[in-house]
Amino acid sequence: RSAVELAQEAIDRIETLEPKLHSFLAVMGEQALAQAKAVDEKIAAGEEIGPLTGIPIAIKDNMCTPGVPTTCASKILQNFIPPYESTVSQKLKDAGAVIVGKTNLDEFAMGSSTESSAYQLTANPWDLSRVPGGSSGGSAAAVAGSECPVSLGSDTGGSIRLPASFCGIVGLKPTYGLVSRYGLVAYASSLDQIGPFGRTVEDAAIVLEAIAGYDPKDSTSLNVKIPHYADLLKPNLKSKGRLRIGIITETFGTGLDPEVDEAVKKAISHLQDLGAEIQTISCPNFRYGLPAYYIIAPSEASANLARYDGVKYGFRAEQGDNLLSMYEKTRAQGFGPEVKRRIMIGTYALSAGYYDAYYLKAQKVRTLIKQDFEKAFASVDILVSPTAPTTAFKAGEKTKDPISMYLSDLMTIPVNLAGLPGLSIPCGFDRQGLPIGLQLIGDVLREDVLLQVAHAYE
Ligand code: GLN
């Protein structure tokens, strides 16, 4: 089929399903068809066809795409049309992919359920009364609901892996620095990474290859050679040496849903049947990951969000009598409650007199967690854990209790603090028919091993 036909099919599916799912903040119908037409013309002119040629893709609405608003699901960026393009969306277009729309998220990617979006609630396609996970919930629901085959999310503390787990699809957070953050609206810059969602590991591998690579516009971008991830996939784990997998002991036990526990253990024994050698590994500082993250991420966010003052972007409150009151009113009206909570925590943690007690301490914990992982990877090739302690919860269930919401990220956050790659792959269902996710964690830049193990497993 032609790129135009594929784009039209995706647009039709989106039109049919959106009244139930609400995954998209903007559907780029006309632009997508025009882009698809250009792709078809290139094919007709004999240009080389890559694996993403004509493939419809959705992008989380915190990545800048010119000609269409980038809102971060915040009122403060309402109608903000970026004058420049994110490196990832440019790379996707260069690879021939067709961008069909911008997906819903928690405001500024702060949340675990996509419920903090200022605009709409996204439903989990497996049970519409439940959340898709967050913060990249729109991108995950769009793929799980077959609105489009692949999408992009961002992961600061689990925001690709958690929704992948809740929606029963594959989600990958790459090594920090593998994918350019240029044009990604910053939340916590030392943790943010962009990554793909797909229904299969191969789909995720193809998208990763297209978006990865050195970018001089991102000072934290890694200058490394990008492997052909999809070509490295094979159906088994047989290799010269046995693949060693470590089970992180601390991610099992209290707080873990017994059905998740059972499914993940079954998945691990399946990996053993496939030829892997299984060991248990202790990461004793893992449990301090969540509290350290909730100091570091809000601290960086409080600095990153200082730029939304009503002057440079989108929304400006009316009736400010002077500059200061215009700033105050704009920020009071433009930010939602979760974002305000983060700004206040971050400003407090960074303030003189508290900096050593909170921010510096959290950075020390971050180093200890990194060391736990370094020790672990001296004896295993990959680590496994559940992606999340539970399956998808009901909409509204955790909105009144931020701590219980934060606990959803218990197992994903240490991976961001250490800058490592992490992947979530479906590993069964609970008794209510809700998907369960298995998390695979790799050493720095070992996306190839992660994808190989995940592919052999699926
Ligand atoms: N739920 C975490 C938070 O609210 C992670 C978000 C993310 O990865 N973007 O900060």
Residues whose N, C-alpha, C, O or C-beta is under 5 A from the ligand:
A	BS01	LIG	A109 M110 G111 S112 S135 S154 D155 T156 G157 G158 S159 D409
